[in-house]
Amino acid sequence: MITPLKKIALHDLQKKPILMDANILMVGIERRGSDSAYSFKSMRELFLEPLFKSFTDIYIHEEVYKELDEEARIFVDTYVGKNVKIVTENGLYGKDPLYTTIFNHIADHELVNYVRGSSKDRGEVYSLAYAAYHNMNYFCSKEIMVDLIAAELEDLKEVDIITFDIVLLSAYVYYAKRNDNTKSKGLKAIYKRYCTDVIRRHQLPGTLGEYIKTSLEYL
């Protein structure tokens, strides 16, 4: 099983600085209008609150923060100044050679082809550049592009991409410590729906129950 947890246990990972992608806060957004199980409230209770309460040093790039809808911003704002910090490029592009090179390598990658100033993929590019420059881990839910870029670019060799399965594992552990099994069904459903690609690419178990069993040594 391919997982950053082989390098660092979950309880240690939760103490390290980590940069968050907007997609984490948008899981289920395409179904919110038709299925209350995928409302922001449901996602917040299912895995977002456990995530924000378990990780001690979360960073969100301002370009990502701008992409969030009102519900997500309100939620994030409750943690800003506690364990969440909104960060900026801070004028590094064009002034700092290392940062500028990292940014351009990511933007010019064939899977991205980002034109600076455009909105498409802006959050991912700025966030990855920030993570690489500051040697931070990065986690997201739609990680295919990010995963492949990180594997191919030397600039990102020190950045571990924390995939969505680990987010759900963290939520499972959070509730297990509280002897609360009311979220098990929801976590299993969201693992099946939103971890399909990472299951295939990282040879993960097909069900959350099996995944948890194989992850016990990494907790």
ABEGO torsion letter per residue (X at the ends): XBBAAAABBAAAAAABBBBBBAAAAABGAAAAAABAAABAAAAAAAAAAAAAAABABBBBBAAAAAABBAAAAAAAAAABGBABBBBBAGGABGABAAAAAAAAAAAABAAAGBBBGBABGAAAAAAAAAAAAAGBBBBBABAAAAAAAAAABAAAAABBBBBAAAAAAAAAAAAAAAGBAAAAAAAAAAAAAAAAAAAAAAGBBABAAAAAAAAAAAX
